[in-house]
Amino acid sequence: MAAFVSISLLIPFAIYGLNIFNGKMILCNDGEGGTSLTQCFGEYGSTPFKDDWVMLAPRVAANSYFKFDDFGSSLFTLYQIVSQEGWTDVSFAAQAITGRGLQPRDLAAQGNAMFFVVFNLLATVFILTLFISVFMRNYTEQTGVAFLTAEQRSWLELRKLLRRISPSKSSYNDKGKEWQRWCHKRAIEKRGKWYQMVTVVLILHLVLLVAEFNNEPRWWARTREFVSLLFVLVYLSNIAIRIFGLGWSRFRKSSWDLYALVVVSGAFIATLSLLIANTRGEAYEQLYKIFLVAIILLLIPRNDALDQLFKTAAASLTVISNLLATWLVLFLVFAIAMTQAFSLTRFGGQETSDLNFRTVPNALILLFRMSLGEGWNQIMEDYAGIEPPLCVKDSTFFDSDCGSKPWARILFVAWNIMSMYIFVNLFVSLIYESFSYVYQRSSGMAAVDRDEIRRFKEAWRSVDPSGSGYITKAQFPRLLGELSGIFQMRIYDPEDSVSRILDDVRNDARLSRHSSIVASNAKGDIDLGRLNQRLASLDVEKIRARRRVFNVFFEEVLVAADPDRGIAFSDVLLVLAHYKIINDSKSLRLDEFLRRRARLQRVDEEIRRRTVLGFFDTLYWSRKFKQHMAMKRSARMTQIPQLSVPEILAAASQHQHGSGVAQETIRLGWRDFTARLWRSASVERPQDVGRRLIPAGESYAGELPIESFGCFQCRSRSEGQIVEPCTGSSEASLDAAGCAALSSRQIPEDRIASHEAGRRI
């Protein structure tokens, strides 16, 4: 359709040009003939090589390489003008028209120039723009970009850039040397004094290169060389600081740093060669100037717009390389075809020893020149117009050096259409799509600049010093606390933090800033009325909404984490972009939006599952806490101990035999025993460990070591009863340490039974 519309524009101009220029552009080749072409005969003195070397040549009246003598020639001439090549020659030839059969004269009919001005404007603005727009439209439709909104295209570009960001490795630790920490600080600061000083030096370096002029004095040239050496030393110092501060492993990951190392080192060596060795050869000076000019490119990464341009080009390098590879195949095919058709053709007026189709390399160079439309029509006419007697024509191909008008028209026009119109426009379309970061800036996403990316990388490096690109789930909350700027993800605003609120409600704010929360006196330091007012001013609904978003974000990152390696750097960055930069309903395509909805549903299910688990965990730990508190109270004998032996041995009566005391042992239930001993308020403990003294007529209410012993025995004395562990019993074996260890246990009152001593249970 575009070709049909273009041809429909060419046809009216071709018909009109045929009517007004038909047969009027013929001129005599002697350049000095009379006013009539009928006088163009005989011979004239021609000087094709030198002005003092005159050769006789026949006079011929003919058109130049363009003409309007028939419709086909008129249409083909206008087609050449559309390519913006040779249209000035045609225009001046039309302005020299004096009439049919008359010798043209310069600027005799200047009004004819309006025809070419109008056609050139329409052809350039309409036809070429139409071709470019059609190819761009078709290319974007094939890639799907044509059906996207500005927000969607902006997200595609932003995602491409975010995926190219990688974490940085920490180049030193806190135990490093002082000078290494100083270098690291200078290397990572992008707005520091050292960074700005190097930028100023680069600008002065550019001014110094501009200050060169022809026939400059020797002292000025020498001054520029010494100043250049000073600047190079500054660049070398900057490179050394970056290497020591960042470390070689991190330094070599930056393409610009490696580029700076190469060009600055080369400039240093070349400058020393000029100053010390005093080498003034052409090769040395050219190499010296190449390195100095190459240093100027180091200004590119210091400008955000230029840096983004190069990053976008790097992100699109794969697609651009594929198109260039396809274009190279087309170059090779046409180079071989041109070589096969015109390698033996005699040179015309435009061909030289370097500009020809004799070899494939020369053919590639000439095809590249014609791809830009430079002189392609004149070269085509040379290879189409070499005919006898200007050449030798023979039936054998290798014995003929004449051109071929059909092959010249077919091959040159085909190359012009395919290379200049198709591939050049495809390349423009690709560049337009790849460098569509302008959509990002026009849609409010300019906030994601180099500083924001740098803050995120610094926060990541605080939890991943090795730069592996992965962190554990336990480290993720710490990362969120380190984030700032556009990627900050918090529930409360910084001014609503606990420390800020306490600072606002303290009676003596100046003192409170130098004292901790623990050390401050809450009763006399905090104004409760102001605290209530401050808490009442919080936007509760906003905080709840942020909490919901935070919970979903936190769980989504955990769901996207790798089971083995953990949470990835790029995953966190892309997920943050969904919450902090773009609107999913506007920026995502349909398939992406559906996939994200399904993912958020899984996240919501996981949140609900964790909520249920949290509820049961709360119940579990609440009971554990209550049990813990009960165990603390039981340490003061608030719970009756459980005995492993169901009955206790106690002495029921005693008989003296000689000097000793005989005792009778009976079995006593532990409830009866404890009930009998619990009726007294208190008892003094004797010095013997493991023994208990019960005064006469009273019961024991002290501490009783009964949990780990199988039996006890009671002996009567004049001052009362002695309760002590059994000795020599097969049921239990006690020592003084064991009795002392259990002496702190108490028996609760609700477990006392009313049984009398000596009665068997």
Secondary structure, DSSP 8 states (H G I E B T S, - for coil): -HHHHHHHHHHHHHHHHHHHHTTTS-EETTSS--SBGGG--SEEEE-SS-TT--EEEE--EE--S---SSHHHHHHHHHHHHTTSSHHHHHHHHHT---TTB---TTS-GGGHHHHHHHHHHIIIIIIHHHHHHHHHHHHHHHTGGGS-HHHHHHHHHHHHHHT---------TTS-HHHHHHHHHHH-SSSHHHHHHHHHHHHHHHHHHT--TT--HHHHHHHHHHHHHHHHHHHHHHHHHHHHH-HHHHTT-HHHHHHHHHHHHHHHHHHHHHTS----HHHHHHHHHHHHHHHGGGGGGSHHHHHHHHHHHHTHHHHHHHHHHHHHHHHHHHHHHHHHHTTS---SS--SSSSSSSHHHHHHHHHHHHTTSSHHHHHHHHHH--TTSS---SSGGG-----HHHHHHHHHHHIIIIIIIIHHHHHHHHHHHTTHHHHHHTT-TTS-HHHHHHHHHHHHHH-TT--SEE-TTTHHHHHHH--GGG---SS-GGGSHHHHHHHHBSSHHHHTTS-TTTS-HHHHB-HHHHHHHHHTS-HHHHHHHHHHHHHHHHHHHHHSBTTTBEEHHHHHHHHHHHHT--HHHHS-HHHHHHHHHHHHHHHHHHHHHHHHHHHHHHHHHHHHHHHHHHHHHTTT-S----SSSEEEEEEEEEEETTEEEEEEEEEEHHHHHHHHSSSS-----SSTT-EEEETT----S----SS-S-EEEEEETTEEEEEE-SS-SS----HHHHHHTTT----GGG-----TT---
